[in-house]
Amino acid sequence: MSTQTPPFHARARLLHWLMAPLVVAMLFIGIGMLSTTSSAYALLLAIHKPLGAAILVLVLLRIYTRLRHRPPPLPADLPPLQRRAATLSHWLLYALMLLMPLSGWAMLSAAGYPVTLSAGIHLPPILPRDAALFAVLRGAHHWLALLLFATFLLHLAAALFHGLIRRDGVLASMGPWPLRGRR
């Protein structure tokens, strides 16, 4: 097994480690919003909206970075099926990280609710007010969140597999830690 996997571009690593806790927080905030009818709902929603907008901006930067700076090659001894799965799962993660905030924004637009960022800054609606469309988008947002959570867990499992089992340098190539001294 090779340990010579070169690192991802520094901007890709920065965005990855900035976004990972934000996405995880959003998933758990969303679960909290679904499971409460208390006054905590308003607080969770107040956090959820601007965090979603931040993730939307960051994922656009990540996609731009990914297109400008190709990721390092996977180890040569990685089976072709795992190579394809890695590529497809990364693009699925990007798509879901893009679709989640867009579907939330569209859902709130269709419901007639503003997306408030902070200090009274509101995003413009991206869809007309439509109760039926709101219902469809609410369901889509829910299922996309479940798919994102499952894809995130698979991504985490694959990273741990590369780092702890294969020890092939793939995990370290995205790490925020220095790459020197790898075995």
C-alpha positions in Angstrom: 0.0 0.0 0.0 1.4 3.4 -1.0 1.7 6.2 1.4 2.7 8.7 -1.2 -0.8 10.2 -1.8 -0.1 14.0 -2.3 -2.2 16.4 -0.4 -5.4 18.1 -1.6 -5.1 21.8 -2.4 -4.8 23.9 0.8 -8.1 25.8 0.0 -9.9 22.4 -0.5 -8.6 21.2 2.9 -9.6 24.5 4.6 -13.1 24.4 3.1 -13.5 20.7 4.0 -12.7 21.2 7.7 -14.6 24.4 7.9 -17.7 22.8 6.3 -17.7 19.4 8.0 -18.8 20.7 11.5 -21.2 23.1 9.9 -22.9 20.3 7.9 -23.0 18.0 10.9 -24.5 20.8 13.1 -27.1 21.5 10.4 -28.2 17.9 10.3 -28.6 17.8 14.1 -30.3 21.2 14.2 -32.7 19.9 11.6 -33.4 16.8 13.7 -33.9 19.1 16.7 -36.4 21.2 14.8 -38.4 18.2 13.8 -38.5 16.8 17.3 -39.5 19.8 19.3 -42.5 22.1 19.7 -41.0 24.0 22.5 -39.6 27.6 22.3 -36.3 26.0 21.3 -37.7 25.6 17.8 -37.5 29.4 17.1 -33.8 29.4 18.3 -33.0 26.4 16.1 -34.7 28.0 13.1 -32.8 31.2 13.7 -29.6 29.3 13.6 -30.6 27.0 10.7 -31.4 29.7 8.1 -28.1 31.7 8.2 -26.1 28.6 8.6 -27.7 27.1 5.5 -26.9 30.3 3.6 -23.3 30.1 4.8 -23.0 26.4 3.7 -24.5 27.4 0.3 -21.7 30.0 -0.2 -19.0 27.6 1.0 -20.1 24.7 -1.1 -20.0 26.9 -4.2 -16.4 27.8 -3.2 -15.7 24.1 -2.8 -17.0 23.2 -6.2 -15.1 26.0 -7.8 -11.9 24.8 -5.9 -12.5 21.2 -7.0 -12.9 22.2 -10.6 -9.8 24.5 -10.5 -7.6 22.1 -8.5 -8.0 18.4 -9.2 -7.9 16.1 -6.2 -4.8 14.0 -5.8 -5.0 10.6 -7.5 -6.3 7.6 -5.4 -3.7 4.9 -4.7 -2.9 2.8 -7.7 -3.8 -0.4 -5.9 -7.4 0.7 -5.1 -9.9 -1.5 -6.9 -11.8 0.2 -9.9 -15.1 -0.2 -8.2 -13.9 1.6 -5.1 -12.4 4.3 -7.3 -15.8 4.9 -9.0 -17.6 4.8 -5.7 -15.2 7.4 -4.3 -15.7 9.7 -7.2 -19.5 9.3 -7.3 -19.9 9.7 -3.6 -17.9 12.9 -3.6 -20.0 14.4 -6.3 -23.1 13.2 -4.5 -21.9 15.0 -1.3 -21.3 18.2 -3.3 -24.8 17.9 -4.9 -26.5 17.3 -1.6 -24.6 20.1 0.1 -25.8 22.4 -2.7 -29.4 21.0 -2.9 -30.0 21.1 0.9 -29.7 24.9 1.3 -31.4 25.6 -2.1 -34.3 23.3 -1.2 -34.7 25.0 2.2 -34.6 28.4 0.6 -37.1 27.4 -2.1 -39.3 25.7 0.6 -39.4 28.9 2.7 -40.0 31.0 -0.4 -43.0 28.8 -1.4 -44.3 29.2 2.2 -44.0 32.9 2.0 -41.4 33.0 4.9 -38.3 35.2 4.6 -34.9 33.7 4.9 -33.3 36.0 7.5 -29.5 36.0 7.8 -28.8 38.4 10.6 -29.4 42.1 11.5 -32.6 42.0 9.4 -30.9 41.0 6.2 -33.4 38.9 4.1 -32.7 36.8 1.1 -35.1 37.4 -1.8 -37.6 34.6 -2.5 -36.5 32.2 -5.2 -40.0 30.8 -5.9 -43.5 32.2 -5.8 -45.8 31.5 -2.8 -47.5 28.2 -3.3 -48.8 25.9 -0.6 -48.7 22.7 -2.7 -45.1 23.5 -3.8 -44.1 24.1 -0.2 -45.4 20.7 0.8 -43.4 19.0 -2.0 -40.3 20.9 -1.1 -40.7 20.2 2.6 -40.7 16.5 1.8 -37.8 16.8 -0.6 -35.8 18.7 2.0 -36.4 16.0 4.6 -35.4 13.1 2.2 -32.4 15.0 1.0 -31.3 15.5 4.6 -31.6 11.8 5.3 -29.6 11.0 2.1 -27.0 13.6 3.1 -26.7 12.0 6.6 -26.3 8.5 5.1 -23.7 9.7 2.5 -21.8 11.6 5.2 -21.6 8.5 7.3 -20.3 6.4 4.4 -17.8 9.2 3.6 -16.6 9.1 7.3 -16.4 5.3 7.2 -14.4 5.4 4.0 -12.0 8.0 5.5 -11.5 5.9 8.6 -11.0 2.8 6.4 -8.3 4.5 4.5 -6.7 6.0 7.6 -6.9 3.0 10.0 -7.1 -0.1 7.8 -5.4 0.6 4.5 -3.0 3.4 5.8 -2.6 4.5 2.3 -2.3 8.3 2.9 -5.8 9.1 1.5 -7.1 10.4 4.9 -3.9 12.3 5.5 -4.1 14.0 2.1 -7.2 15.8 3.3 -6.0 16.3 6.8 -5.4 19.8 8.3 -2.4 18.4 10.1 1.1 18.4 8.6 1.8 15.6 6.1 5.4 15.0 7.1 6.3 11.9 9.0 3.7 9.6 7.5 4.4 5.9 7.5 
